[in-house]
């Protein structure tokens, strides 16, 4: 385990190559660790729509660190205080849903950044050994080392994009493509790679670059992640633990039954 695993995320985002991340919804640290031992750059734990709770996420952060990788957590809507606790637990970054205004972004940064950028309280319970720093050094480095990422998933967030990006302490943004596509077509359907979504995505990439920040995207498979990276997204997720497990199981069962004697109908 690297004793500076928390800083790997920020360092990777400063490099030119895109980062590709696993997405975990299962509340089982062994799943997160298993994916971290593959060549992903980081692991995202989904506390919004996934099954993880604070204890499960805290354990998963340490398990991922054992594999030498940083962890990003997606906090539930509005739970900025939980985001702060997860940074104390060793998360390298936080993705916050439904950041729709400058004020939302300011409140998010207040919980995730130490003064002068925010008002994060001091209590680095588990993060110090994962940062490779002692207390005073971590205090000085944490604002740059840990990433605060605002989700862009509504019309309001798109309208306020520059306001959100202007907030010191917001390091980047993350598009939730299904939610944003639903918002853009007034709830008619989810079109996460439809024309309206991709037009909005291009604008998000352009504006983040203009502000010296980065754009991230939820991606549905490896080819999708490759394409989104080509569009300028610096951090792309690749499928999810449940989907990867299901697809691998189906592929192996299909291979087994294709050559098995007495092949049965499903």
C-alpha positions as CSV (number, residue, x, y, z in Angstrom):
1,X,0.0,0.0,0.0
2,X,1.3,3.4,-0.9
3,X,1.5,5.8,2.0
4,X,0.5,8.6,-0.3
5,X,-2.4,7.0,-2.0
6,X,-4.8,10.0,-1.4
7,X,-2.6,12.3,-3.5
8,X,-2.6,10.0,-6.5
9,X,-5.9,11.3,-7.8
10,X,-4.9,14.9,-7.9
11,X,-1.5,14.0,-9.4
12,X,-3.3,11.9,-12.1
13,X,-5.6,14.7,-13.0
14,X,-2.6,17.0,-13.5
15,X,-1.2,14.6,-16.1
16,X,-2.3,14.6,-19.7
17,X,-3.8,11.1,-19.9
18,X,-7.4,10.5,-18.9
19,X,-8.2,8.5,-15.7
20,X,-10.5,5.5,-15.9
21,X,-12.3,4.5,-12.7
22,X,-14.3,1.6,-11.5
23,X,-17.8,2.3,-10.2
24,X,-18.9,0.3,-7.1
25,X,-22.5,0.1,-5.7
26,X,-22.1,-3.1,-3.6
27,X,-21.6,-2.6,0.1
28,X,-18.7,-5.1,0.3
29,X,-15.1,-3.9,0.6
30,X,-13.8,-7.0,-1.1
31,X,-15.6,-6.0,-4.3
32,X,-14.0,-2.5,-4.3
33,X,-10.6,-4.0,-3.5
34,X,-10.9,-6.6,-6.3
35,X,-11.6,-3.9,-8.9
36,X,-8.8,-1.8,-7.5
37,X,-6.3,-4.6,-8.1
38,X,-7.2,-4.3,-11.8
39,X,-5.6,-1.5,-13.8
40,X,-8.2,1.1,-12.9
41,X,-6.8,4.5,-11.9
42,X,-9.3,4.9,-9.0
43,X,-12.5,3.4,-7.5
44,X,-15.7,5.4,-7.1
45,X,-18.1,4.3,-4.3
46,X,-21.7,5.3,-5.0
47,X,-23.5,6.2,-1.8
48,X,-26.3,7.9,-3.6
49,X,-27.9,5.1,-5.6
50,X,-25.6,2.3,-4.4
51,X,-26.0,0.1,-1.3
52,X,-23.0,1.5,0.5
53,X,-23.4,3.2,3.9
54,X,-20.7,5.2,5.8
55,X,-19.2,2.2,7.6
56,X,-19.1,0.1,4.4
57,X,-17.6,3.0,2.4
58,X,-15.0,3.7,5.2
59,X,-13.9,0.0,5.0
60,X,-13.9,0.0,1.2
61,X,-11.6,3.1,1.2
62,X,-9.1,1.2,3.3
63,X,-9.4,-1.9,1.1
64,X,-8.9,0.1,-2.0
65,X,-5.8,1.7,-0.4
66,X,-4.4,-1.7,0.2
67,X,-4.4,-2.2,-3.5
68,X,-2.5,1.1,-3.9
69,X,-5.4,3.1,-5.4
70,X,-7.3,6.2,-4.4
71,X,-11.0,6.3,-3.8
72,X,-13.7,8.8,-4.8
73,X,-17.1,8.8,-3.1
74,X,-20.4,10.0,-4.5
75,X,-22.3,11.3,-1.5
76,X,-26.1,11.3,-1.3
77,X,-27.9,14.5,-2.4
78,X,-27.3,17.4,0.0
79,X,-25.2,15.4,2.5
80,X,-22.2,17.6,2.4
81,X,-21.4,16.8,6.1
82,X,-21.1,13.2,5.1
83,X,-18.7,14.2,2.3
84,X,-16.5,15.8,4.9
85,X,-16.5,12.7,7.1
86,X,-15.6,10.5,4.1
87,X,-12.6,12.8,3.4
88,X,-11.6,12.2,7.0
89,X,-12.0,8.5,6.3
90,X,-9.4,8.7,3.5
91,X,-11.3,9.5,0.3
92,X,-9.3,11.3,-2.3
93,X,-12.3,13.0,-3.8
94,X,-16.0,13.6,-3.4
95,X,-18.7,13.8,-6.1
96,X,-21.7,15.8,-4.9
97,X,-25.1,15.4,-6.7
98,X,-27.5,18.2,-7.5
99,X,-25.2,21.2,-7.3
100,X,-27.4,23.6,-9.1
101,X,-26.1,27.1,-8.2
102,X,-23.2,29.1,-7.0
103,X,-24.6,28.9,-3.5
104,X,-24.8,25.1,-3.7
105,X,-21.2,25.0,-4.9
106,X,-20.1,27.4,-2.1
107,X,-21.8,25.2,0.5
108,X,-20.2,22.1,-0.9
109,X,-16.7,23.7,-0.8
110,X,-17.4,24.9,2.7
111,X,-17.7,21.3,3.9
112,X,-14.8,19.8,1.8
113,X,-12.1,22.4,2.0
114,X,-10.2,23.8,4.9
115,X,-9.9,27.6,5.4
116,X,-9.4,29.9,3.6
117,X,-11.3,28.1,0.8
118,X,-13.9,26.5,3.1
119,X,-14.9,25.6,6.7
120,X,-14.1,21.9,6.9
121,X,-13.6,20.9,10.5
122,X,-10.4,19.2,11.6
123,X,-10.6,15.5,12.3
124,X,-8.5,13.5,9.8
125,X,-9.3,10.2,11.5
126,X,-8.0,7.8,8.9
127,X,-6.7,10.0,6.1
128,X,-3.3,10.9,7.5
129,X,-1.6,7.5,7.0
130,X,-3.1,7.4,3.5
131,X,-1.8,10.8,2.6
132,X,1.8,10.1,3.8
133,X,1.7,13.3,5.8
134,X,1.6,14.4,9.4
135,X,-1.1,16.7,10.7
136,X,0.3,20.2,10.0
137,X,1.6,19.1,6.5
138,X,-1.8,17.5,5.7
139,X,-3.6,20.7,6.7
140,X,-1.5,22.7,4.3
141,X,-1.8,20.2,1.4
142,X,-5.4,18.8,1.8
143,X,-7.2,21.5,-0.3
144,X,-5.1,20.7,-3.3
145,X,-4.8,17.0,-2.6
146,X,-8.5,16.1,-2.2
147,X,-10.9,16.8,-5.0
148,X,-14.3,18.4,-4.8
149,X,-16.4,17.5,-7.8
150,X,-19.9,19.0,-8.4
151,X,-22.4,17.0,-10.4
152,X,-24.0,18.7,-13.4
153,X,-27.3,16.9,-14.0
154,X,-30.1,19.5,-14.3
155,X,-31.0,22.5,-16.5
156,X,-30.4,24.8,-13.5
157,X,-26.8,23.4,-13.2
158,X,-26.1,24.0,-16.9
159,X,-27.4,27.5,-16.6
160,X,-25.2,28.1,-13.6
161,X,-22.2,26.3,-14.9
162,X,-19.9,29.3,-15.0
163,X,-21.1,30.4,-11.5
164,X,-20.3,26.9,-10.2
165,X,-16.9,26.7,-11.8
166,X,-16.0,30.2,-10.4
167,X,-16.3,28.9,-6.9
168,X,-12.8,28.4,-5.4
169,X,-12.8,24.9,-3.9
170,X,-14.7,23.3,-6.6
171,X,-12.0,21.4,-8.6
172,X,-14.1,19.9,-11.3
173,X,-17.5,18.8,-12.4
174,X,-19.1,15.4,-13.2
175,X,-22.0,14.8,-15.6
176,X,-24.7,12.4,-14.7
177,X,-25.7,11.7,-18.3
178,X,-29.0,9.9,-17.7
179,X,-30.3,12.5,-15.3
180,X,-29.1,15.4,-17.4
181,X,-30.7,13.9,-20.5
182,X,-34.0,13.4,-18.7
183,X,-33.9,17.1,-17.6
184,X,-33.0,18.3,-21.1
185,X,-36.0,16.5,-22.7
186,X,-38.5,17.4,-19.9
187,X,-38.7,13.8,-18.6
188,X,-39.7,12.1,-21.8
189,X,-36.9,9.6,-21.9
190,X,-33.3,8.9,-20.8
191,X,-31.0,9.5,-23.7
192,X,-27.5,9.5,-22.1
193,X,-25.8,9.8,-25.4
194,X,-28.4,11.7,-27.3
195,X,-27.8,14.8,-29.3
196,X,-29.0,17.2,-26.6
197,X,-26.8,15.5,-24.0
198,X,-23.7,15.5,-26.2
199,X,-24.2,19.2,-27.1
200,X,-24.4,20.0,-23.3
201,X,-21.4,17.8,-22.7
202,X,-19.3,19.7,-25.2
203,X,-20.2,23.0,-23.5
204,X,-19.2,21.6,-20.1
205,X,-15.8,20.5,-21.4
206,X,-15.2,23.9,-23.0
207,X,-16.2,25.9,-19.9
208,X,-14.2,23.7,-17.5
209,X,-11.1,24.2,-19.6
210,X,-11.7,27.9,-19.7
211,X,-11.8,27.9,-15.9
212,X,-8.7,25.8,-15.6
213,X,-10.7,22.9,-14.2
214,X,-11.8,19.4,-15.5
215,X,-14.9,17.6,-16.6
216,X,-15.8,14.0,-15.7
217,X,-18.4,11.6,-17.1
218,X,-20.2,8.5,-16.1
219,X,-19.6,6.0,-18.9
220,X,-21.4,2.7,-19.6
221,X,-18.5,0.5,-20.9
222,X,-14.9,0.7,-22.0
223,X,-15.7,1.9,-25.5
224,X,-17.9,4.6,-24.2
225,X,-15.2,5.7,-21.7
226,X,-12.7,5.9,-24.6
227,X,-15.1,8.0,-26.6
228,X,-15.8,10.4,-23.8
229,X,-12.1,10.8,-23.1
230,X,-11.6,11.7,-26.7
231,X,-14.3,14.4,-26.2
232,X,-12.1,15.9,-23.5
233,X,-13.4,14.3,-20.3
234,X,-10.5,13.9,-17.9
235,X,-12.0,11.3,-15.6
236,X,-14.3,8.6,-16.9
237,X,-16.0,5.7,-15.1
238,X,-16.2,2.3,-16.7
239,X,-19.5,0.4,-16.3
240,X,-20.2,-0.7,-12.7
241,X,-19.5,-3.7,-10.4
242,X,-23.0,-5.1,-10.9
243,X,-22.9,-4.8,-14.7
244,X,-19.4,-6.2,-15.0
245,X,-20.3,-9.2,-12.8
246,X,-23.6,-9.8,-14.7
247,X,-21.9,-9.5,-18.1
248,X,-19.0,-11.8,-17.1
249,X,-21.4,-14.4,-15.8
250,X,-23.5,-14.3,-18.9
251,X,-20.5,-14.6,-21.2
252,X,-19.0,-17.6,-19.3
253,X,-22.3,-19.4,-19.1
254,X,-22.9,-18.9,-22.8
255,X,-19.5,-20.3,-23.5
256,X,-20.1,-23.3,-21.2
257,X,-23.5,-24.1,-22.7
258,X,-22.5,-23.6,-26.3
259,X,-20.4,-26.7,-26.2
260,X,-22.1,-28.7,-23.4
261,X,-23.8,-32.0,-24.5
262,X,-27.5,-32.0,-24.3
263,X,-27.8,-28.2,-24.6
264,X,-30.9,-27.0,-22.9
265,X,-33.3,-24.2,-23.7
266,X,-33.4,-21.3,-21.3
